[in-house]
Amino acid sequence: MTEFVEKMKKVHEEAAAALMKTQEEMKQYVDRSRRETEEWKKRDRVVLSMKDLVFKERLVRKLMERYVGPYAIEEVVLLNAVKLQLPSLMRIHLVVNVSQIV
């Protein structure tokens, strides 16, 4: 019985080591494409990218503006998300990812 327990402990340790190695490799791979984000503060003025926004009244995407704004940051929700003071005519969520603002 002790042989079985020792064998299972050894297999468990090998599996844990393999998972840690794989996790470190994946982290290195992902970190290559990561960049530092800017520190956004309340009341900073930013422009919003129109790249991923869809508006029904504007059918020709080619003629749309690339950026709209500037809009003030109402609140920094997370490091990668901010809440903007958008006009009520823009029917989009007020919290946007920082990749969408300049």
C-alpha positions in Angstrom: 0.0 0.0 0.0 2.8 2.5 0.7 4.3 1.8 -2.7 1.1 2.9 -4.3 0.9 6.1 -2.1 4.5 7.0 -2.9 4.0 6.4 -6.6 0.9 8.6 -6.6 2.8 11.4 -4.8 5.5 11.2 -7.3 3.1 11.4 -10.2 1.3 14.3 -8.6 4.6 16.2 -8.1 5.6 15.5 -11.7 2.2 16.8 -13.0 2.4 19.9 -10.8 6.0 20.6 -12.1 4.8 20.2 -15.7 1.9 22.6 -15.1 4.2 25.2 -13.5 6.6 25.0 -16.4 3.8 25.3 -18.9 2.3 28.3 -17.0 5.6 30.1 -17.0 6.1 29.5 -20.8 2.6 30.8 -21.5 3.2 33.9 -19.4 6.4 34.7 -21.2 4.6 34.3 -24.5 1.7 36.6 -23.6 3.9 39.2 -21.9 5.8 39.8 -25.2 2.8 41.5 -26.6 1.7 43.4 -23.5 2.4 47.0 -23.0 2.1 49.4 -20.1 -1.1 51.3 -19.9 -1.3 55.0 -19.2 -2.4 56.3 -15.8 -5.8 57.8 -16.4 -7.3 60.3 -13.9 -10.7 61.7 -13.3 -11.5 64.6 -15.5 -8.9 63.7 -18.1 -10.2 64.5 -21.6 -9.9 61.6 -24.1 -11.3 60.8 -27.6 -13.2 57.6 -28.2 -12.4 55.3 -31.1 -15.3 54.5 -33.4 -13.6 51.3 -34.7 -15.8 48.8 -33.0 -19.0 50.9 -32.5 -22.0 50.3 -34.8 -24.5 53.0 -35.5 -27.6 52.2 -37.6 -28.0 55.7 -39.0 -24.5 55.6 -40.4 -24.5 52.9 -43.0 -21.2 53.8 -44.8 -18.4 52.9 -42.4 -15.8 54.3 -44.8 -17.1 57.8 -44.3 -17.5 57.7 -40.5 -15.2 59.6 -38.2 -12.4 57.5 -36.7 -12.6 59.2 -33.3 -15.2 61.3 -31.5 -14.8 63.5 -28.5 -13.2 64.8 -26.5 -15.0 63.4 -23.5 -14.2 63.7 -19.8 -13.4 60.6 -17.7 -16.0 60.4 -15.0 -14.4 57.5 -13.0 -11.5 55.1 -13.3 -13.3 51.7 -12.8 -10.2 49.4 -13.3 -6.8 49.8 -14.7 -8.1 48.9 -18.1 -11.6 50.4 -17.9 -12.9 53.9 -17.5 -16.3 55.5 -17.3 -16.8 58.4 -19.7 -19.2 61.3 -19.6 -20.9 60.6 -23.0 -23.9 62.5 -24.4 -27.2 60.7 -24.1 -27.6 60.5 -27.9 -24.7 58.0 -28.0 -26.4 54.8 -26.9 -23.4 52.9 -25.8 -22.2 51.7 -22.4 -20.5 54.4 -20.4 -17.7 52.1 -19.3 -15.1 51.5 -22.1 -11.8 49.7 -22.3 -8.7 51.9 -22.4 -7.8 50.4 -25.7 -10.7 52.3 -27.2 -9.6 55.7 -26.0 -6.7 58.0 -27.0 
